[in-house]
Amino acid sequence: FSVTVSYDQIADLELIELTDPGTMISGGENRTYYWGSWQCADGGTYTLCATKKADVAVLVTTQQGEHLVFNYQSDDTTTSLLQMFTELLANRESTQAAA
């Protein structure tokens, strides 16, 4: 299972609670992970790749309005990953603006 989104297609990043992923449309789930296409309570669909060990996740919204949700290892690690990812995107944007 893999998903690829180019940097220039990312419209927004945010940290969300992931205590209930919703309903699996396709993909899978085991003791440790969720993955695939999921539908949340409000009826929206999203792509998920997450560990059950963390209660937070990164929500990536693309320019086309697609939603991708992922986390890594723990709440603290996921939060740190979002901070580093946000800094990377800001640096790329400022580098591109200067060029």
Phi, psi and omega in degrees: 000124176210152178224138179236131176227126178286153182306318185287353177265355181278120179265326184201150174230137175206155176270129181232160171282138178230061180271338177220106184288346181101217184247129179287128175269312174208156182124223182194176180203139172225196182300333190248329189228157166242147173202156176114203180262129184231156176241128180271174186303327181278003176095352179285151178251154180204161176264132186234137169215102190211152172272149177279353181284343182247145178260000176238161179207164176266127174259118176256124175251128181270168177301332180273002179086009176283152180239129177238135182233130177211159172216180183207120173063303187203173177298315181296316180295319179296318179297316178296319178299317178298316180300315180293321180295318178298317177297318178300314180296319178297318178295319178297318180295317181291325177294317180292323180292328181282339184282000000 
